[in-house]
């Protein structure tokens, strides 16, 4: 951070800002636009895409930028950038293709559409910062291959929990500990939530009901923890992760693990067997109903008795697991820092190491009937849960990111994981082609499992 702000200041003083295009103009995208325009000297948001052009204009207007230029061609966009005019468009490919843009921020949460835009941006030598865990967890490993071949960076972002976890993971490693668990702190987990149950919360915060449903039903955290696993080489301990829930099972957990419980994440080191964590090569997980929420945590260990003594002195306890946490994640406020890290220092916030370690598989939220077409993420029919990539491949499980639009060939009871054999895929989707390519590309690659 302290290197990044100095570098951005230098770019501002030189009149050479980092130029960014943004794909999306929804709730989070509007926050990013406001942040870059008003709080990040040395960076300019030169263009915004939205299917509804008025939404792109609105994002600029909320940031205090009036009368952006509407563009219809690459030449028009490049001219707007050259003459220091902000631009809006309903054609995302213009932003992916135009010269004069250093990086794009993808903020749609869409998988098929996002895949097309990201591939086009990579082909035109643009770095890509994803605020799209759904895309990243589904086909991020093969997109990373394309980015590497093109010599550009594909990265997740600061602010969202995965990026904050990765920052903390790097910090814990940098002071000599071995991270064994990367975790997320949740306030609620109920796989049967749907847009009807979440409508009030969505309205209160000005968000879409299906988006907040994906938070509540566990799908979003599954995508997020999958990309952390893929970026660290970690795995999961069981399908769906442990997900210890102190809202529902507080007394049981206290008794079972002999916790001196204060309601803080520091208490939770006793939930895990350090030998199992080492054997697995580290895991990703989450806990519900502890402080500080919504934060993230990393549990690490140290083998040096001398350092163990110091860690105890510094109030981290006697081990063998030591608790480190960040008590917040500031989403859109930190995304521009990710762009600066990528463009100015080629510093990847979070990206797959290679072959996928953890996948997110589609699971029936209700009893599903043959002939039905599966609705989208955060809707009524399915929720996502983590599974190891090896098991997902061996059992031919249907990725949650590919479930939307699939037609059911069989009845599937509630809580059963769907397989490819249960559905007919929509025709000619790029995301299916990329997933098949990812499976084939990494079929002969030894998984990158391990800690340290």
C-alpha positions, 0 to 999 in steps of 0.5 A: 500500500505504501509503495502504491500510493507513492507510485500513484502520486508520481503518476499524477504529478507526471500527468500520466495516470493509470487509465482504466476501463470498467465492465459493469455499472451496478452497485459495486461498480458505482462505488469503484467509479466514485472511488477512482474519481475522487480518492485515487490521484494518478488513476483515471476511469476513462470508460464504463460499459453497461448494457443500459447506457444510462446506467454507465452515465449514472455511475459517472454522475454519482462520481461527480462527472457530468456529460460523458461521451457516448461512443459506438466504435473503437475509434471514437473511444480512442479519440475520447481518451486522447482528448481527455473525455470520459466515455460510456458505451453499451459495447464492452468489446470497445473497452477490451480492444481500444488503445490507451487503456492499461487495465480493465476491471470486470465487475459484472459477476456474469460468467459467459459474458465475462469470459468473452470480455476477458479473453478479448482484453487479454488478446489486446494486451490489457491487464484484467482485474476481476471482481468476479469470483464466479468467473474466476472459480469456474474457468479462472485457471484456463484464463490465467493460461491465456493471460500468461501467454499474452504477457499480461496479468489476470488477478482478483482484487483487494477489498473482496474477501479473497484478496484480503485473505491473500494479503494476510496469507502473504503477510503471515508467510513473510514473518516466517510462519506457515499458513495452514488455514485461510478463512472467512467470517460470516454472519449468516449461512442458510442454503435455502435462502432465495430472492424472496426471503432476501428482498427486504435486505436487498432493498435496504442496501440498494442491491439486487435480491439474487446477489444478496441471496448468493451471499446468504445461501453460501454460493458466494463464499464457496466461489471466494474460498475456491479461488483462494484455494486455487491461488495458494495450493490449499484444499478443503477438509470436506465437501462444503467446508467445515463451516462451523456455525456459532449462531446455530451450534454455539454450545455444542461447539464450545463443549466439543472443542473445550473452547474458552469462548469469547466470541472472537476468531482467536477462540477458533484455533482449537476447532482444527487439528494442526496435524490434519491441516499439515497433512492436507497441505492447508485448507480454506474454510469459514466460520459463522457468528464470531467477531470480527465480522465481516472479516477474514483470518489466517491460522498459521504455525511455527516450528521454531521453539524460540519464535513460539516463545516470542509469539506467546510473549506478543499475546498470540498464545502458545500455539500450535495455531496462531490467529491473524485476522483483518477485521473488515473488507472494504470492497470497492474502496480497495479495488483501485489499489489492485489495479495500481499493483498490477499495472505499476508493479506487475504484482498479482493480488490473487490468481490460480497457481496452476491446476484447480484445487477446489471447485464449486458444484451445483446443489439442488436447493429444492426438489428439482423436476425433469424438464425444468431449466435451472435459474441463475446464481442466487435464485431459487433452484440451486446453491453452490458448495466447495468440492475438491477438483479431483472429486468433481472431475471423478464424479462428473459434477456440474460446476455451479458456474455453468448450471444456469440455463441447463435443462434437467433430464432427471428429477433431482432431490433437494441437497443432491449435487448435480452431475453433467449426466443430469442436465443438457447444456445450452448450445455453443457457450464459450464458458463450456468450451473454456471449461472443457479446455481447462479440464483437458489442459490440466488433466496431466498436470500434477496438482500444486498442493502444499503450504509454504 
